């Protein structure tokens, strides 16, 4: 049939891909790659923005997409391999590399987990700031401590690690409760 398509021909055709330009990143992510700043100072600035943002601003930031650069920033700032942060986020290296090359954000689930990670860091930073003696905590590397702590099995989490609990919002709440007990001086 010269040039005439049958009713089933469309099933054998390759799918058409529509090139969509990447969405403009949310303002929360704007200063991730600040020239002249160390990864640690960039992460601390991001955690401060997370801490100061409203719930709806954080929601909007995740909905707009969490850039792949956040994973690399966390890895560099904490001295961990990016693969460890990818695993925590639940994103494969293949997907990560593909999204990074296409300038696409992390998949939704991974973005939610990374935001959970940042929120927990923000909670801990607030706890330290409110702990009383700024001299005592001035040189404490919270980010590196936290990067190791999230991989420790905790009896309060039924033997799970905080990183495992980041999989969903209920798990994130459970980790926040552990942190609240730490703030109150109760056994974590």
VMD Tcl script that draws the C-alpha trace (Angstrom):
set ca {
  {0.00 0.00 0.00}
  {1.86 2.99 -1.29}
  {1.88 5.70 1.37}
  {-1.38 4.54 2.92}
  {-1.28 3.54 6.58}
  {-3.42 0.75 7.90}
  {-5.15 0.91 11.27}
  {-2.35 -1.06 12.94}
  {0.68 0.60 11.34}
  {0.97 3.10 14.18}
  {1.72 0.24 16.58}
  {4.96 -0.53 14.72}
  {6.16 3.06 14.52}
  {8.76 4.32 16.99}
  {7.31 6.65 19.59}
  {7.74 10.34 18.89}
  {9.65 12.16 21.56}
  {8.83 15.73 22.19}
  {11.78 17.86 23.29}
  {10.66 19.92 26.24}
  {13.07 22.57 27.48}
  {14.03 22.08 31.12}
  {11.84 23.98 33.53}
  {13.37 26.94 35.28}
  {14.80 25.77 38.60}
  {13.06 26.88 41.77}
  {14.69 29.81 43.60}
  {15.70 27.48 46.45}
  {18.22 25.82 44.11}
  {19.57 29.05 42.53}
  {22.88 29.35 44.33}
  {23.94 25.71 44.38}
  {26.95 26.26 42.13}
  {28.32 29.48 43.61}
  {31.80 30.15 42.22}
  {34.43 30.70 44.87}
  {32.50 28.93 47.63}
  {33.48 25.55 49.01}
  {31.00 22.69 48.65}
  {30.55 22.70 52.44}
  {29.68 26.41 52.55}
  {27.30 25.91 49.59}
  {25.57 23.02 51.37}
  {25.31 25.04 54.57}
  {23.76 27.93 52.62}
  {21.27 25.52 51.02}
  {20.39 24.01 54.40}
  {19.83 27.53 55.77}
  {17.46 28.29 52.88}
  {15.61 25.01 53.54}
  {15.40 25.88 57.23}
  {14.02 29.35 56.53}
  {11.59 28.29 53.79}
  {7.91 27.68 54.41}
  {6.39 24.27 53.84}
  {4.74 25.50 50.65}
  {8.05 26.85 49.35}
  {9.70 23.47 49.96}
  {6.76 21.75 48.28}
  {7.10 24.04 45.25}
  {10.87 23.44 45.10}
  {10.40 19.66 45.02}
  {7.54 19.95 42.51}
  {9.75 22.08 40.24}
  {12.38 19.34 40.45}
  {15.46 18.76 42.58}
  {18.54 19.30 40.37}
  {21.09 16.51 40.07}
  {23.69 19.04 41.25}
  {22.26 18.75 44.78}
  {23.37 15.10 44.96}
  {26.87 16.04 43.83}
  {26.98 18.96 46.27}
  {25.99 16.76 49.23}
  {28.60 14.18 48.20}
  {31.40 16.73 47.85}
  {30.51 18.58 51.06}
  {30.36 15.41 53.15}
  {33.27 13.60 51.53}
  {31.11 10.70 50.42}
  {31.02 9.14 46.96}
  {28.12 10.43 44.86}
  {26.99 6.80 44.52}
  {26.23 6.70 48.27}
  {23.99 9.77 47.99}
  {22.37 8.33 44.83}
  {21.60 5.13 46.74}
  {20.14 7.15 49.62}
  {17.95 8.98 47.09}
  {16.95 5.73 45.43}
  {18.22 6.69 41.99}
  {20.42 4.46 39.85}
  {23.66 5.79 38.46}
  {22.31 5.26 34.92}
  {19.22 7.37 35.60}
  {21.29 9.98 37.40}
  {23.78 10.32 34.52}
  {20.99 10.39 31.93}
  {19.09 13.12 33.82}
  {22.26 15.10 34.41}
  {23.21 14.96 30.71}
  {19.69 16.04 29.69}
  {19.66 18.81 32.33}
  {16.64 17.15 33.93}
  {15.97 17.06 37.67}
  {16.02 13.93 39.80}
  {13.02 11.62 39.51}
  {10.20 12.71 41.84}
  {10.77 10.05 44.49}
  {14.50 10.79 44.62}
  {13.76 14.51 44.91}
  {11.49 13.89 47.89}
  {14.20 11.83 49.59}
  {16.85 14.48 49.02}
  {14.51 17.14 50.43}
  {13.97 14.87 53.45}
  {17.73 14.66 53.88}
  {18.06 18.45 53.67}
  {15.19 18.97 56.12}
  {16.81 16.64 58.65}
  {20.09 18.53 58.29}
  {18.18 21.79 58.80}
  {16.55 20.38 61.95}
  {19.93 19.34 63.34}
  {21.47 22.72 62.48}
  {18.63 24.42 64.37}
  {19.18 22.11 67.35}
  {22.87 22.99 67.41}
  {22.19 26.71 67.09}
  {19.77 26.53 70.02}
  {22.03 24.35 72.17}
  {23.50 27.27 74.02}
  {27.25 27.63 73.64}
  {28.22 28.73 70.10}
  {31.92 28.22 70.92}
  {31.33 24.53 71.61}
  {29.65 23.89 68.27}
  {31.64 26.35 66.16}
  {34.02 23.72 64.79}
  {31.60 20.80 64.77}
  {31.25 19.40 61.24}
  {27.55 18.59 61.37}
  {27.30 17.66 57.71}
  {30.00 14.99 57.85}
  {28.69 13.64 61.17}
  {25.16 13.46 59.73}
  {26.38 11.76 56.53}
  {27.74 8.93 58.68}
  {24.91 8.92 61.24}
  {22.22 8.36 58.59}
  {23.84 4.99 57.81}
  {23.84 3.76 61.44}
  {21.24 1.20 62.44}
  {19.16 2.62 65.29}
  {17.10 0.57 67.75}
  {14.56 3.43 67.84}
  {13.97 2.81 64.13}
  {13.60 -0.96 64.64}
  {17.14 -1.56 63.45}
  {16.75 0.53 60.29}
  {19.08 3.33 59.35}
  {17.79 6.90 59.02}
  {18.77 6.69 55.32}
  {16.41 3.73 54.86}
  {13.65 5.65 56.61}
  {13.92 8.51 54.09}
  {12.01 6.32 51.61}
  {8.69 7.87 52.56}
  {7.23 10.68 54.63}
  {6.29 8.42 57.54}
  {9.86 7.21 57.80}
  {11.09 10.80 57.65}
  {8.75 11.66 60.53}
  {10.11 8.74 62.54}
  {13.66 10.08 62.10}
  {12.48 13.57 63.09}
  {11.00 12.06 66.26}
  {14.37 10.48 67.07}
  {15.98 13.90 66.62}
  {13.38 15.52 68.87}
  {14.15 12.96 71.58}
  {17.85 13.78 71.17}
  {17.02 17.48 71.62}
  {15.09 16.70 74.79}
  {17.99 14.72 76.18}
  {16.19 11.39 75.99}
  {17.94 8.35 74.63}
  {17.95 8.51 70.86}
}
mol new
graphics top color blue
foreach p $ca { graphics top sphere $p radius 0.5 }
foreach p [lrange $ca 0 end-1] q [lrange $ca 1 end] { graphics top cylinder $p $q radius 0.2 }
display resetview
